[in-house]
Amino acid sequence: MAKKGNRVQVILECTEHKNSGKPGTSRYITTKNRKNTTDRLELKKFNPILKKMTVHKEIK
């Protein structure tokens, strides 16, 4: 039987890309420990469409 853990997969989406008006989306998939990080993740990641580092927030 599979072990139940606190690690869950989350999707990070760019916040600046929505306002830019350019087509497409910048998303990253990562994991987080639900027990240690109860609030939503917010990381600076590279957006290849805008070609710069932007803030990506957890969605869903």
C-alpha distance matrix in Angstrom:
0.0 3.8 6.5 9.2 12.5 16.1 16.9 18.0 20.0 23.6 26.7 30.0 33.2 36.8 39.1 42.4 41.7 41.9 45.4 46.7 47.1 45.8 43.5 39.8 37.2 35.8 32.1 29.5 25.7 24.2 21.5 22.2 20.8 21.1 21.7 24.6 26.1 26.4 29.3 29.6 29.9 33.3 33.8 36.8 35.9 38.2 39.1 40.3 42.4 44.3 44.3 43.7 41.3 40.4 38.2 34.9 33.2 29.7 29.7 27.6
3.8 0.0 3.8 6.4 9.3 12.9 13.2 14.3 16.3 20.0 23.1 26.4 29.7 33.2 35.5 38.8 38.2 38.5 42.0 43.2 43.8 42.5 40.3 36.6 33.8 32.3 28.5 25.9 22.1 20.5 17.7 18.5 17.3 17.8 18.7 21.4 22.7 23.2 26.0 26.1 26.2 29.6 30.1 33.0 32.1 34.4 35.5 36.8 38.8 40.7 40.6 40.0 37.5 36.6 34.5 31.2 29.6 26.2 26.3 24.5
6.5 3.8 0.0 3.8 6.2 10.0 11.0 12.9 15.5 19.0 22.5 25.4 28.9 32.3 34.4 37.8 37.6 38.0 41.3 42.6 43.5 42.3 40.5 36.8 33.8 32.0 28.2 25.4 21.6 19.5 16.3 16.4 14.6 15.2 15.6 18.3 19.9 20.5 23.6 24.1 24.3 27.7 28.3 31.4 30.9 33.5 34.8 36.4 38.6 40.2 40.0 39.0 36.3 35.3 33.0 29.9 28.2 24.9 25.4 23.8
9.2 6.4 3.8 0.0 3.8 7.1 8.7 10.3 13.4 16.6 20.2 23.1 26.5 29.9 31.8 35.3 35.2 35.4 38.6 40.3 41.1 40.3 38.5 34.9 31.8 30.1 26.3 23.7 20.0 17.9 14.5 14.1 12.2 12.0 12.6 15.6 17.0 17.2 20.3 21.0 21.5 25.1 26.1 29.4 29.2 32.0 33.1 35.0 37.0 38.4 38.5 37.4 34.5 33.2 30.6 27.5 25.5 22.1 22.5 20.7
12.5 9.3 6.2 3.8 0.0 3.8 5.5 8.1 11.4 14.5 18.2 20.7 24.3 27.5 29.4 32.8 33.0 33.4 36.5 38.1 39.2 38.4 36.9 33.4 30.0 28.0 24.3 21.5 17.9 15.3 11.7 10.9 8.6 9.0 9.5 12.2 13.7 14.4 17.5 18.2 18.5 22.0 22.9 26.2 26.2 29.2 30.6 32.7 34.8 35.9 35.9 34.5 31.5 30.3 27.7 24.8 22.8 19.6 20.6 19.3
16.1 12.9 10.0 7.1 3.8 0.0 3.8 6.4 10.1 12.4 16.2 18.4 21.9 25.0 26.5 30.0 30.5 30.9 33.8 35.5 36.9 36.3 35.1 31.7 28.2 26.1 22.5 19.8 16.5 13.7 10.0 8.1 5.4 5.3 6.1 8.8 10.0 10.7 13.9 14.8 15.2 18.8 20.0 23.5 23.9 27.1 28.5 30.9 32.9 33.7 33.8 32.2 29.1 27.6 24.8 22.0 19.9 16.8 18.0 17.0
16.9 13.2 11.0 8.7 5.5 3.8 0.0 3.8 6.9 9.6 13.3 15.5 19.2 22.2 24.1 27.5 27.8 28.4 31.4 32.8 34.2 33.3 32.1 28.6 25.1 22.9 19.2 16.3 12.9 10.1 6.3 5.5 4.5 6.0 8.2 9.7 10.0 11.4 13.8 13.7 13.4 16.8 17.5 20.8 20.7 23.8 25.2 27.4 29.6 30.5 30.5 29.1 26.0 24.8 22.2 19.4 17.6 14.6 16.1 15.5
18.0 14.3 12.9 10.3 8.1 6.4 3.8 0.0 3.8 6.4 10.2 12.8 16.3 19.7 21.6 25.0 25.0 25.4 28.5 30.1 31.2 30.4 28.9 25.4 22.1 20.2 16.4 14.0 10.5 8.5 5.4 5.7 6.5 6.7 10.0 11.6 10.7 11.2 12.9 12.1 12.0 15.4 16.4 19.6 19.4 22.2 23.2 25.4 27.2 28.3 28.6 27.5 24.6 23.1 20.5 17.3 15.4 12.0 12.9 12.0
20.0 16.3 15.5 13.4 11.4 10.1 6.9 3.8 0.0 3.8 7.0 10.1 13.5 16.9 19.2 22.5 22.1 22.6 25.9 27.2 28.1 27.0 25.5 21.9 18.6 16.8 13.0 10.5 6.9 5.8 4.3 6.6 9.1 9.7 13.3 14.2 12.6 13.3 14.0 12.1 11.5 14.3 14.8 17.7 16.8 19.3 20.0 22.0 23.7 25.1 25.5 24.6 22.1 20.6 18.4 15.0 13.5 10.3 11.0 10.7
23.6 20.0 19.0 16.6 14.5 12.4 9.6 6.4 3.8 0.0 3.8 6.6 9.9 13.4 15.5 18.9 18.7 19.1 22.3 23.7 24.8 24.0 22.7 19.3 15.8 14.0 10.3 8.5 5.8 5.5 5.7 7.1 10.2 10.2 14.0 14.4 11.8 12.2 11.9 9.3 8.7 11.1 12.1 15.0 14.4 17.0 17.4 19.7 21.2 22.2 22.9 21.9 19.4 17.5 15.1 11.5 9.8 6.6 7.4 7.9
26.7 23.1 22.5 20.2 18.2 16.2 13.3 10.2 7.0 3.8 0.0 3.8 6.5 10.2 12.6 15.8 15.1 15.6 18.9 20.2 21.1 20.2 18.9 15.5 12.0 10.3 6.7 5.8 4.6 6.5 8.5 10.3 13.6 13.8 17.5 17.5 14.6 14.9 13.7 10.4 9.4 10.7 11.3 13.4 12.4 14.5 14.3 16.6 17.6 18.9 19.9 19.1 17.0 15.0 13.0 9.2 8.1 5.6 5.9 7.6
30.0 26.4 25.4 23.1 20.7 18.4 15.5 12.8 10.1 6.6 3.8 0.0 3.8 6.9 9.4 12.4 12.3 13.2 16.2 17.4 18.8 18.1 17.4 14.4 10.6 8.4 5.4 5.1 6.2 7.6 10.1 11.3 14.8 15.2 18.6 17.9 14.6 15.3 13.3 9.6 7.8 7.8 8.1 10.0 9.2 11.5 11.4 14.2 15.3 15.9 16.9 15.8 13.5 11.3 9.2 5.4 5.1 4.4 6.1 9.3
33.2 29.7 28.9 26.5 24.3 21.9 19.2 16.3 13.5 9.9 6.5 3.8 0.0 3.8 6.4 9.3 8.7 9.5 12.6 13.8 15.1 14.5 14.0 11.3 7.5 5.9 4.5 6.6 9.0 11.2 13.9 15.1 18.5 18.6 22.0 21.2 17.8 18.0 15.6 11.8 10.4 9.4 9.7 10.5 9.5 11.0 9.7 12.5 12.8 13.3 15.0 14.2 12.5 9.8 8.3 4.9 5.4 6.4 6.7 10.2
36.8 33.2 32.3 29.9 27.5 25.0 22.2 19.7 16.9 13.4 10.2 6.9 3.8 0.0 3.8 5.8 5.7 7.4 9.9 10.7 12.7 12.3 12.7 10.7 7.3 5.6 6.5 8.8 11.9 13.8 16.7 17.7 21.1 21.4 24.5 23.3 19.8 20.2 17.4 13.7 12.0 9.7 9.5 9.0 8.3 9.2 7.4 10.7 10.5 10.2 12.2 11.2 9.7 6.7 6.0 4.2 6.5 9.0 9.8 13.5
39.1 35.5 34.4 31.8 29.4 26.5 24.1 21.6 19.2 15.5 12.6 9.4 6.4 3.8 0.0 3.8 5.7 6.2 7.7 9.6 11.9 12.6 13.8 12.6 9.7 9.1 10.1 12.3 15.1 16.7 19.1 19.5 22.6 22.4 25.3 24.0 20.3 20.3 17.0 13.6 12.5 10.0 10.7 10.3 10.8 11.9 10.2 13.6 12.8 11.6 14.1 12.6 11.2 7.5 6.1 5.9 6.8 9.9 10.5 14.0
42.4 38.8 37.8 35.3 32.8 30.0 27.5 25.0 22.5 18.9 15.8 12.4 9.3 5.8 3.8 0.0 3.8 5.6 5.6 6.5 9.6 10.4 12.4 12.2 10.1 9.7 11.9 14.4 17.6 19.4 22.1 22.7 25.9 25.9 28.8 27.3 23.6 23.9 20.5 17.2 15.8 12.8 12.8 11.3 11.5 11.5 9.4 12.3 10.9 8.9 11.8 10.5 10.0 6.8 7.3 8.4 10.3 13.6 14.2 17.7
41.7 38.2 37.6 35.2 33.0 30.5 27.8 25.0 22.1 18.7 15.1 12.3 8.7 5.7 5.7 3.8 0.0 3.8 5.5 5.2 7.2 7.1 8.7 8.4 6.8 7.3 10.2 13.3 16.8 19.1 22.2 23.3 26.8 26.9 30.1 28.8 25.2 25.5 22.3 18.7 17.4 14.9 14.5 13.1 12.2 11.4 8.3 10.4 8.3 7.4 10.8 10.8 11.2 8.6 9.7 9.6 11.7 14.3 14.2 17.5
41.9 38.5 38.0 35.4 33.4 30.9 28.4 25.4 22.6 19.1 15.6 13.2 9.5 7.4 6.2 5.6 3.8 0.0 3.8 5.7 6.4 7.8 8.9 9.0 7.8 9.5 11.7 15.1 18.1 20.6 23.3 24.3 27.5 27.1 30.3 29.4 25.7 25.4 22.2 18.7 18.1 15.9 16.5 15.7 15.2 14.9 11.9 13.9 11.6 11.1 14.6 14.6 14.7 11.7 11.8 11.3 12.2 14.3 13.4 16.3
45.4 42.0 41.3 38.6 36.5 33.8 31.4 28.5 25.9 22.3 18.9 16.2 12.6 9.9 7.7 5.6 5.5 3.8 0.0 3.8 5.6 8.3 10.7 11.9 11.2 12.5 15.1 18.3 21.4 23.6 26.3 27.0 30.1 29.7 32.7 31.5 27.8 27.4 24.0 20.7 20.1 17.5 18.0 16.8 16.8 16.4 13.5 15.5 12.9 11.4 15.0 14.7 15.2 12.3 12.7 13.3 14.3 17.0 16.4 19.4
46.7 43.2 42.6 40.3 38.1 35.5 32.8 30.1 27.2 23.7 20.2 17.4 13.8 10.7 9.6 6.5 5.2 5.7 3.8 0.0 3.8 5.6 8.8 10.6 10.7 12.0 15.2 18.4 21.9 24.3 27.3 28.4 31.7 31.7 34.8 33.5 29.8 29.9 26.5 23.1 22.0 19.2 19.0 17.1 16.5 15.2 12.0 13.3 10.3 8.6 12.4 12.7 14.1 12.0 13.6 14.3 16.2 19.0 18.7 21.8
47.1 43.8 43.5 41.1 39.2 36.9 34.2 31.2 28.1 24.8 21.1 18.8 15.1 12.7 11.9 9.6 7.2 6.4 5.6 3.8 0.0 3.8 6.6 9.3 10.5 12.9 16.1 19.6 22.9 25.7 28.8 30.1 33.5 33.3 36.5 35.6 31.9 31.7 28.5 25.0 24.2 21.7 21.7 20.1 19.1 17.7 14.1 14.8 11.3 10.8 14.6 15.7 17.2 15.2 16.6 16.7 18.3 20.5 19.6 22.2
45.8 42.5 42.3 40.3 38.4 36.3 33.3 30.4 27.0 24.0 20.2 18.1 14.5 12.3 12.6 10.4 7.1 7.8 8.3 5.6 3.8 0.0 3.8 6.7 8.6 10.9 14.4 17.9 21.3 24.3 27.7 29.4 32.9 33.1 36.4 35.5 31.9 32.1 29.1 25.4 24.2 21.8 21.2 19.4 17.7 15.8 12.0 11.9 8.2 8.6 12.2 14.1 16.0 14.7 16.5 16.4 18.5 20.5 19.8 22.4
43.5 40.3 40.5 38.5 36.9 35.1 32.1 28.9 25.5 22.7 18.9 17.4 14.0 12.7 13.8 12.4 8.7 8.9 10.7 8.8 6.6 3.8 0.0 3.8 7.0 10.1 13.2 16.8 19.8 23.2 26.6 28.6 32.1 32.3 35.8 35.2 31.7 31.8 29.1 25.3 24.3 22.4 21.9 20.5 18.4 16.5 12.8 12.2 8.8 10.6 13.9 16.0 17.7 16.3 17.9 16.9 18.7 20.1 18.9 21.1
39.8 36.6 36.8 34.9 33.4 31.7 28.6 25.4 21.9 19.3 15.5 14.4 11.3 10.7 12.6 12.2 8.4 9.0 11.9 10.6 9.3 6.7 3.8 0.0 3.8 7.0 9.8 13.3 16.2 19.7 23.1 25.3 28.9 29.1 32.7 32.3 28.9 29.1 26.7 22.9 21.7 20.2 19.5 18.5 16.1 14.5 10.9 10.5 8.0 10.6 13.3 15.3 16.4 15.1 16.3 14.7 16.4 17.4 16.2 18.4
37.2 33.8 33.8 31.8 30.0 28.2 25.1 22.1 18.6 15.8 12.0 10.6 7.5 7.3 9.7 10.1 6.8 7.8 11.2 10.7 10.5 8.6 7.0 3.8 0.0 3.8 6.3 10.0 13.0 16.3 19.6 21.6 25.2 25.5 29.1 28.5 25.1 25.4 23.0 19.2 17.9 16.5 15.9 15.2 13.0 12.1 8.9 9.6 8.1 10.1 12.6 13.8 14.1 12.4 13.1 11.1 12.7 13.7 12.8 15.3
35.8 32.3 32.0 30.1 28.0 26.1 22.9 20.2 16.8 14.0 10.3 8.4 5.9 5.6 9.1 9.7 7.3 9.5 12.5 12.0 12.9 10.9 10.1 7.0 3.8 0.0 3.8 7.0 10.5 13.5 17.0 19.0 22.8 23.4 26.9 26.0 22.8 23.5 21.2 17.5 15.5 14.0 12.8 12.0 9.4 8.6 5.9 7.4 7.4 9.1 10.8 11.4 11.2 9.8 10.6 8.5 10.9 12.1 12.2 15.2
32.1 28.5 28.2 26.3 24.3 22.5 19.2 16.4 13.0 10.3 6.7 5.4 4.5 6.5 10.1 11.9 10.2 11.7 15.1 15.2 16.1 14.4 13.2 9.8 6.3 3.8 0.0 3.8 6.9 10.0 13.4 15.7 19.3 20.0 23.6 23.0 19.9 20.6 18.7 15.0 13.1 12.4 11.6 11.8 9.4 9.9 8.5 10.2 11.0 12.7 13.8 13.9 12.8 11.3 11.0 7.8 9.4 9.5 9.8 12.5
29.5 25.9 25.4 23.7 21.5 19.8 16.3 14.0 10.5 8.5 5.8 5.1 6.6 8.8 12.3 14.4 13.3 15.1 18.3 18.4 19.6 17.9 16.8 13.3 10.0 7.0 3.8 0.0 3.8 6.6 10.2 12.8 16.5 17.7 21.2 20.5 17.7 19.0 17.6 14.2 11.8 11.6 10.2 10.9 8.4 9.7 9.7 11.5 13.3 14.8 15.1 14.8 13.0 12.1 11.5 8.3 9.7 9.3 10.5 13.0
25.7 22.1 21.6 20.0 17.9 16.5 12.9 10.5 6.9 5.8 4.6 6.2 9.0 11.9 15.1 17.6 16.8 18.1 21.4 21.9 22.9 21.3 19.8 16.2 13.0 10.5 6.9 3.8 0.0 3.8 7.1 10.2 13.8 15.1 18.6 18.4 16.0 17.3 16.6 13.5 11.5 12.5 11.7 13.3 11.4 13.1 13.5 15.1 17.0 18.7 18.8 18.4 16.4 15.4 14.2 10.8 11.1 9.4 10.4 12.0
24.2 20.5 19.5 17.9 15.3 13.7 10.1 8.5 5.8 5.5 6.5 7.6 11.2 13.8 16.7 19.4 19.1 20.6 23.6 24.3 25.7 24.3 23.2 19.7 16.3 13.5 10.0 6.6 3.8 0.0 3.8 6.9 10.5 12.4 15.7 15.1 13.2 15.0 14.9 12.3 10.0 11.6 10.8 13.0 11.7 14.2 15.4 17.4 19.7 20.9 20.6 19.6 17.1 16.3 14.6 11.5 11.5 9.7 11.7 13.1
21.5 17.7 16.3 14.5 11.7 10.0 6.3 5.4 4.3 5.7 8.5 10.1 13.9 16.7 19.1 22.1 22.2 23.3 26.3 27.3 28.8 27.7 26.6 23.1 19.6 17.0 13.4 10.2 7.1 3.8 0.0 3.8 7.0 9.1 12.2 12.1 10.7 12.6 13.4 11.7 10.0 12.6 12.4 15.3 14.7 17.5 19.0 21.1 23.4 24.4 24.2 22.9 20.1 19.1 17.0 14.0 13.1 10.7 12.7 13.4
22.2 18.5 16.4 14.1 10.9 8.1 5.5 5.7 6.6 7.1 10.3 11.3 15.1 17.7 19.5 22.7 23.3 24.3 27.0 28.4 30.1 29.4 28.6 25.3 21.6 19.0 15.7 12.8 10.2 6.9 3.8 0.0 3.8 6.1 8.9 8.4 7.1 9.3 10.5 9.7 8.3 11.5 12.0 15.4 15.8 19.1 20.7 23.3 25.4 26.0 25.9 24.1 20.9 19.7 17.0 14.4 12.9 10.5 13.0 13.6
20.8 17.3 14.6 12.2 8.6 5.4 4.5 6.5 9.1 10.2 13.6 14.8 18.5 21.1 22.6 25.9 26.8 27.5 30.1 31.7 33.5 32.9 32.1 28.9 25.2 22.8 19.3 16.5 13.8 10.5 7.0 3.8 0.0 3.8 5.5 5.6 5.9 8.1 10.6 11.1 10.6 14.0 15.0 18.5 19.2 22.6 24.4 27.0 29.2 29.6 29.5 27.6 24.2 22.9 20.1 17.7 15.8 13.3 15.6 15.7
21.1 17.8 15.2 12.0 9.0 5.3 6.0 6.7 9.7 10.2 13.8 15.2 18.6 21.4 22.4 25.9 26.9 27.1 29.7 31.7 33.3 33.1 32.3 29.1 25.5 23.4 20.0 17.7 15.1 12.4 9.1 6.1 3.8 0.0 3.8 5.7 5.3 5.5 8.5 9.7 10.6 14.3 16.1 19.9 20.8 24.3 25.6 28.5 30.2 30.6 31.0 29.0 25.7 23.9 20.7 18.2 15.6 12.8 14.4 13.8
21.7 18.7 15.6 12.6 9.5 6.1 8.2 10.0 13.3 14.0 17.5 18.6 22.0 24.5 25.3 28.8 30.1 30.3 32.7 34.8 36.5 36.4 35.8 32.7 29.1 26.9 23.6 21.2 18.6 15.7 12.2 8.9 5.5 3.8 0.0 3.8 5.8 6.3 9.9 12.2 13.1 16.6 18.4 22.1 23.5 27.1 28.7 31.6 33.5 33.6 33.9 31.7 28.2 26.5 23.2 21.1 18.5 16.0 17.9 17.3
24.6 21.4 18.3 15.6 12.2 8.8 9.7 11.6 14.2 14.4 17.5 17.9 21.2 23.3 24.0 27.3 28.8 29.4 31.5 33.5 35.6 35.5 35.2 32.3 28.5 26.0 23.0 20.5 18.4 15.1 12.1 8.4 5.6 5.7 3.8 0.0 3.8 6.2 9.1 11.3 11.5 14.6 16.1 19.7 21.4 25.1 27.1 30.1 32.2 32.0 31.9 29.5 25.9 24.3 21.1 19.5 17.3 15.5 18.0 18.3
26.1 22.7 19.9 17.0 13.7 10.0 10.0 10.7 12.6 11.8 14.6 14.6 17.8 19.8 20.3 23.6 25.2 25.7 27.8 29.8 31.9 31.9 31.7 28.9 25.1 22.8 19.9 17.7 16.0 13.2 10.7 7.1 5.9 5.3 5.8 3.8 0.0 3.8 5.7 7.5 7.9 11.1 13.1 16.8 18.6 22.3 24.0 27.2 29.0 28.7 29.0 26.5 23.0 21.1 17.7 16.0 13.6 11.9 14.5 15.1
26.4 23.2 20.5 17.2 14.4 10.7 11.4 11.2 13.3 12.2 14.9 15.3 18.0 20.2 20.3 23.9 25.5 25.4 27.4 29.9 31.7 32.1 31.8 29.1 25.4 23.5 20.6 19.0 17.3 15.0 12.6 9.3 8.1 5.5 6.3 6.2 3.8 0.0 3.8 6.8 8.8 12.2 15.0 18.7 20.6 24.2 25.4 28.7 30.1 29.8 30.5 28.2 24.8 22.4 18.8 16.9 13.9 11.7 13.6 13.5
29.3 26.0 23.6 20.3 17.5 13.9 13.8 12.9 14.0 11.9 13.7 13.3 15.6 17.4 17.0 20.5 22.3 22.2 24.0 26.5 28.5 29.1 29.1 26.7 23.0 21.2 18.7 17.6 16.6 14.9 13.4 10.5 10.6 8.5 9.9 9.1 5.7 3.8 0.0 3.8 6.6 9.4 12.7 16.3 18.4 22.1 23.0 26.5 27.5 27.0 28.0 25.5 22.2 19.5 15.8 14.2 10.9 9.4 11.4 12.1
29.6 26.1 24.1 21.0 18.2 14.8 13.7 12.1 12.1 9.3 10.4 9.6 11.8 13.7 13.6 17.2 18.7 18.7 20.7 23.1 25.0 25.4 25.3 22.9 19.2 17.5 15.0 14.2 13.5 12.3 11.7 9.7 11.1 9.7 12.2 11.3 7.5 6.8 3.8 0.0 3.8 6.6 10.0 13.6 15.3 18.8 19.4 22.9 23.8 23.4 24.5 22.3 19.1 16.3 12.7 10.6 7.2 5.6 8.0 9.5
29.9 26.2 24.3 21.5 18.5 15.2 13.4 12.0 11.5 8.7 9.4 7.8 10.4 12.0 12.5 15.8 17.4 18.1 20.1 22.0 24.2 24.2 24.3 21.7 17.9 15.5 13.1 11.8 11.5 10.0 10.0 8.3 10.6 10.6 13.1 11.5 7.9 8.8 6.6 3.8 0.0 3.8 6.5 10.2 11.9 15.6 16.7 20.1 21.5 21.1 21.7 19.4 16.0 13.7 10.2 8.3 5.9 5.3 8.9 11.3
33.3 29.6 27.7 25.1 22.0 18.8 16.8 15.4 14.3 11.1 10.7 7.8 9.4 9.7 10.0 12.8 14.9 15.9 17.5 19.2 21.7 21.8 22.4 20.2 16.5 14.0 12.4 11.6 12.5 11.6 12.6 11.5 14.0 14.3 16.6 14.6 11.1 12.2 9.4 6.6 3.8 0.0 3.8 7.1 9.5 13.0 14.2 17.8 19.1 18.2 18.8 16.2 12.8 10.3 6.7 5.7 4.5 6.4 10.0 13.2
33.8 30.1 28.3 26.1 22.9 20.0 17.5 16.4 14.8 12.1 11.3 8.1 9.7 9.5 10.7 12.8 14.5 16.5 18.0 19.0 21.7 21.2 21.9 19.5 15.9 12.8 11.6 10.2 11.7 10.8 12.4 12.0 15.0 16.1 18.4 16.1 13.1 15.0 12.7 10.0 6.5 3.8 0.0 3.8 6.2 9.9 11.8 15.3 17.2 16.3 16.2 13.5 9.9 8.3 5.7 5.4 6.6 8.7 12.3 15.6
36.8 33.0 31.4 29.4 26.2 23.5 20.8 19.6 17.7 15.0 13.4 10.0 10.5 9.0 10.3 11.3 13.1 15.7 16.8 17.1 20.1 19.4 20.5 18.5 15.2 12.0 11.8 10.9 13.3 13.0 15.3 15.4 18.5 19.9 22.1 19.7 16.8 18.7 16.3 13.6 10.2 7.1 3.8 0.0 3.8 7.0 9.3 12.8 14.8 13.4 12.9 9.9 6.2 5.4 4.4 5.9 8.7 11.5 14.7 18.3
35.9 32.1 30.9 29.2 26.2 23.9 20.7 19.4 16.8 14.4 12.4 9.2 9.5 8.3 10.8 11.5 12.2 15.2 16.8 16.5 19.1 17.7 18.4 16.1 13.0 9.4 9.4 8.4 11.4 11.7 14.7 15.8 19.2 20.8 23.5 21.4 18.6 20.6 18.4 15.3 11.9 9.5 6.2 3.8 0.0 3.8 6.5 9.6 12.0 11.4 10.6 8.4 5.4 5.7 6.3 6.4 9.8 12.1 14.8 18.3
38.2 34.4 33.5 32.0 29.2 27.1 23.8 22.2 19.3 17.0 14.5 11.5 11.0 9.2 11.9 11.5 11.4 14.9 16.4 15.2 17.7 15.8 16.5 14.5 12.1 8.6 9.9 9.7 13.1 14.2 17.5 19.1 22.6 24.3 27.1 25.1 22.3 24.2 22.1 18.8 15.6 13.0 9.9 7.0 3.8 0.0 3.8 6.2 9.0 8.6 7.1 5.7 4.3 6.2 8.6 8.9 12.7 15.0 17.1 20.6
39.1 35.5 34.8 33.1 30.6 28.5 25.2 23.2 20.0 17.4 14.3 11.4 9.7 7.4 10.2 9.4 8.3 11.9 13.5 12.0 14.1 12.0 12.8 10.9 8.9 5.9 8.5 9.7 13.5 15.4 19.0 20.7 24.4 25.6 28.7 27.1 24.0 25.4 23.0 19.4 16.7 14.2 11.8 9.3 6.5 3.8 0.0 3.8 5.6 5.6 5.6 5.6 6.0 6.4 9.0 9.0 12.6 14.9 16.3 19.8
40.3 36.8 36.4 35.0 32.7 30.9 27.4 25.4 22.0 19.7 16.6 14.2 12.5 10.7 13.6 12.3 10.4 13.9 15.5 13.3 14.8 11.9 12.2 10.5 9.6 7.4 10.2 11.5 15.1 17.4 21.1 23.3 27.0 28.5 31.6 30.1 27.2 28.7 26.5 22.9 20.1 17.8 15.3 12.8 9.6 6.2 3.8 0.0 3.8 5.6 4.7 7.0 8.7 10.0 12.9 12.7 16.1 18.1 19.1 22.3
42.4 38.8 38.6 37.0 34.8 32.9 29.6 27.2 23.7 21.2 17.6 15.3 12.8 10.5 12.8 10.9 8.3 11.6 12.9 10.3 11.3 8.2 8.8 8.0 8.1 7.4 11.0 13.3 17.0 19.7 23.4 25.4 29.2 30.2 33.5 32.2 29.0 30.1 27.5 23.8 21.5 19.1 17.2 14.8 12.0 9.0 5.6 3.8 0.0 3.8 5.4 8.2 10.5 10.8 13.7 13.5 16.8 18.9 19.3 22.4
44.3 40.7 40.2 38.4 35.9 33.7 30.5 28.3 25.1 22.2 18.9 15.9 13.3 10.2 11.6 8.9 7.4 11.1 11.4 8.6 10.8 8.6 10.6 10.6 10.1 9.1 12.7 14.8 18.7 20.9 24.4 26.0 29.6 30.6 33.6 32.0 28.7 29.8 27.0 23.4 21.1 18.2 16.3 13.4 11.4 8.6 5.6 5.6 3.8 0.0 3.8 5.6 8.4 8.7 12.0 12.9 16.3 19.0 19.8 23.3
44.3 40.6 40.0 38.5 35.9 33.8 30.5 28.6 25.5 22.9 19.9 16.9 15.0 12.2 14.1 11.8 10.8 14.6 15.0 12.4 14.6 12.2 13.9 13.3 12.6 10.8 13.8 15.1 18.8 20.6 24.2 25.9 29.5 31.0 33.9 31.9 29.0 30.5 28.0 24.5 21.7 18.8 16.2 12.9 10.6 7.1 5.6 4.7 5.4 3.8 0.0 3.8 7.2 9.2 12.8 13.9 17.6 20.3 21.7 25.2
43.7 40.0 39.0 37.4 34.5 32.2 29.1 27.5 24.6 21.9 19.1 15.8 14.2 11.2 12.6 10.5 10.8 14.6 14.7 12.7 15.7 14.1 16.0 15.3 13.8 11.4 13.9 14.8 18.4 19.6 22.9 24.1 27.6 29.0 31.7 29.5 26.5 28.2 25.5 22.3 19.4 16.2 13.5 9.9 8.4 5.7 5.6 7.0 8.2 5.6 3.8 0.0 3.8 6.3 10.1 12.0 15.7 18.7 20.6 24.3
41.3 37.5 36.3 34.5 31.5 29.1 26.0 24.6 22.1 19.4 17.0 13.5 12.5 9.7 11.2 10.0 11.2 14.7 15.2 14.1 17.2 16.0 17.7 16.4 14.1 11.2 12.8 13.0 16.4 17.1 20.1 20.9 24.2 25.7 28.2 25.9 23.0 24.8 22.2 19.1 16.0 12.8 9.9 6.2 5.4 4.3 6.0 8.7 10.5 8.4 7.2 3.8 0.0 3.8 7.1 9.3 13.0 16.0 18.4 22.1
40.4 36.6 35.3 33.2 30.3 27.6 24.8 23.1 20.6 17.5 15.0 11.3 9.8 6.7 7.5 6.8 8.6 11.7 12.3 12.0 15.2 14.7 16.3 15.1 12.4 9.8 11.3 12.1 15.4 16.3 19.1 19.7 22.9 23.9 26.5 24.3 21.1 22.4 19.5 16.3 13.7 10.3 8.3 5.4 5.7 6.2 6.4 10.0 10.8 8.7 9.2 6.3 3.8 0.0 3.8 6.4 9.8 13.2 15.4 19.2
38.2 34.5 33.0 30.6 27.7 24.8 22.2 20.5 18.4 15.1 13.0 9.2 8.3 6.0 6.1 7.3 9.7 11.8 12.7 13.6 16.6 16.5 17.9 16.3 13.1 10.6 11.0 11.5 14.2 14.6 17.0 17.0 20.1 20.7 23.2 21.1 17.7 18.8 15.8 12.7 10.2 6.7 5.7 4.4 6.3 8.6 9.0 12.9 13.7 12.0 12.8 10.1 7.1 3.8 0.0 3.8 6.6 10.1 12.6 16.4
34.9 31.2 29.9 27.5 24.8 22.0 19.4 17.3 15.0 11.5 9.2 5.4 4.9 4.2 5.9 8.4 9.6 11.3 13.3 14.3 16.7 16.4 16.9 14.7 11.1 8.5 7.8 8.3 10.8 11.5 14.0 14.4 17.7 18.2 21.1 19.5 16.0 16.9 14.2 10.6 8.3 5.7 5.4 5.9 6.4 8.9 9.0 12.7 13.5 12.9 13.9 12.0 9.3 6.4 3.8 0.0 3.8 6.9 9.3 13.1
33.2 29.6 28.2 25.5 22.8 19.9 17.6 15.4 13.5 9.8 8.1 5.1 5.4 6.5 6.8 10.3 11.7 12.2 14.3 16.2 18.3 18.5 18.7 16.4 12.7 10.9 9.4 9.7 11.1 11.5 13.1 12.9 15.8 15.6 18.5 17.3 13.6 13.9 10.9 7.2 5.9 4.5 6.6 8.7 9.8 12.7 12.6 16.1 16.8 16.3 17.6 15.7 13.0 9.8 6.6 3.8 0.0 3.8 6.4 10.1
29.7 26.2 24.9 22.1 19.6 16.8 14.6 12.0 10.3 6.6 5.6 4.4 6.4 9.0 9.9 13.6 14.3 14.3 17.0 19.0 20.5 20.5 20.1 17.4 13.7 12.1 9.5 9.3 9.4 9.7 10.7 10.5 13.3 12.8 16.0 15.5 11.9 11.7 9.4 5.6 5.3 6.4 8.7 11.5 12.1 15.0 14.9 18.1 18.9 19.0 20.3 18.7 16.0 13.2 10.1 6.9 3.8 0.0 3.8 7.0
29.7 26.3 25.4 22.5 20.6 18.0 16.1 12.9 11.0 7.4 5.9 6.1 6.7 9.8 10.5 14.2 14.2 13.4 16.4 18.7 19.6 19.8 18.9 16.2 12.8 12.2 9.8 10.5 10.4 11.7 12.7 13.0 15.6 14.4 17.9 18.0 14.5 13.6 11.4 8.0 8.9 10.0 12.3 14.7 14.8 17.1 16.3 19.1 19.3 19.8 21.7 20.6 18.4 15.4 12.6 9.3 6.4 3.8 0.0 3.8
27.6 24.5 23.8 20.7 19.3 17.0 15.5 12.0 10.7 7.9 7.6 9.3 10.2 13.5 14.0 17.7 17.5 16.3 19.4 21.8 22.2 22.4 21.1 18.4 15.3 15.2 12.5 13.0 12.0 13.1 13.4 13.6 15.7 13.8 17.3 18.3 15.1 13.5 12.1 9.5 11.3 13.2 15.6 18.3 18.3 20.6 19.8 22.3 22.4 23.3 25.2 24.3 22.1 19.2 16.4 13.1 10.1 7.0 3.8 0.0
